[in-house]
Amino acid sequence: MELDTVYFYTVAIVDWIPLLKTKKFKLIVLNSLIHLVEKKKLVVYGFVIMPNHIHIIWSSSEKNDKEMPYASFMKFTGHAFLDELRQTNDLY
């Protein structure tokens, strides 16, 4: 992805597990987006959270340290999902 270019981005949960049905996992996604927007790394034009995938219309404004903001988003949410699942042993 290039900086200052608008993209339609879709990402799905492995095996289509409906993790995003619950509030705790939706908040992980929202908090990650909010953080990157507040740091002025991303501009989010719209998004939808489905039970097992998300769609986002966004553009990256600048790198987040050495990585692109979408990579930071994916890394943070993935680790946060794993941490939550390990702590609770509960998918939904």
C-alpha positions in Angstrom: 0.0 0.0 0.0 1.2 3.5 -0.8 0.9 6.5 1.4 -1.9 9.0 0.7 -3.8 6.6 -1.5 -7.3 5.5 -0.5 -7.9 1.7 -0.3 -10.8 -0.6 0.4 -9.2 -3.2 2.8 -10.8 -6.5 3.9 -9.4 -8.8 6.5 -10.9 -12.1 7.8 -10.5 -14.2 10.9 -8.7 -17.5 10.2 -11.2 -20.3 9.5 -14.0 -17.6 9.6 -14.4 -18.0 13.4 -17.0 -15.3 14.4 -14.7 -13.6 17.0 -16.1 -10.2 16.1 -19.6 -11.1 17.3 -18.5 -10.0 20.8 -17.9 -6.5 22.1 -14.5 -7.3 23.5 -13.0 -8.2 20.1 -14.8 -5.3 18.3 -13.3 -2.9 20.8 -9.8 -4.2 20.0 -10.4 -3.4 16.4 -11.9 0.1 17.2 -9.2 1.0 19.7 -6.4 0.1 17.2 -8.0 2.2 14.5 -8.6 5.1 16.9 -5.0 5.0 18.1 -3.6 5.1 14.6 -6.0 7.9 13.6 -5.1 10.0 16.7 -1.4 9.5 15.9 -2.2 10.8 12.4 -0.9 7.6 10.7 -4.3 6.6 9.2 -7.3 8.4 7.8 -10.4 6.2 8.1 -13.3 7.0 5.8 -15.6 4.2 6.7 -15.6 0.7 8.1 -18.0 -2.2 8.9 -17.3 -5.0 11.4 -18.9 -8.3 10.5 -18.9 -11.4 12.8 -15.8 -12.9 11.1 -14.3 -10.1 8.9 -14.0 -6.3 8.6 -14.0 -3.9 5.7 -12.3 -0.6 6.0 -11.9 2.4 3.6 -8.7 4.2 4.6 -5.5 5.8 3.6 -2.1 5.8 5.3 -0.7 9.3 6.0 2.8 8.3 7.2 4.7 5.3 8.4 4.4 4.2 12.0 8.1 4.1 12.9 9.5 1.6 10.3 6.2 -0.1 9.2 3.2 0.9 7.3 0.1 1.7 9.5 -1.9 -1.3 8.1 0.9 -3.6 9.3 0.8 -2.0 12.7 -3.0 -2.4 12.8 -2.8 -6.1 11.8 0.1 -6.8 14.3 -1.6 -5.1 17.2 -5.1 -6.6 16.7 -3.7 -10.1 16.1 -1.6 -10.0 19.3 -4.5 -8.5 21.3 -6.9 -11.2 20.0 -4.4 -13.9 20.9 -3.8 -12.4 24.4 -7.6 -12.2 25.0 -8.1 -15.8 23.8 -5.2 -17.1 26.0 -6.5 -15.3 29.1 -10.1 -16.4 28.8 -10.0 -19.6 26.7 -13.3 -18.3 25.4 -13.9 -17.7 21.7 -17.2 -15.9 22.2 
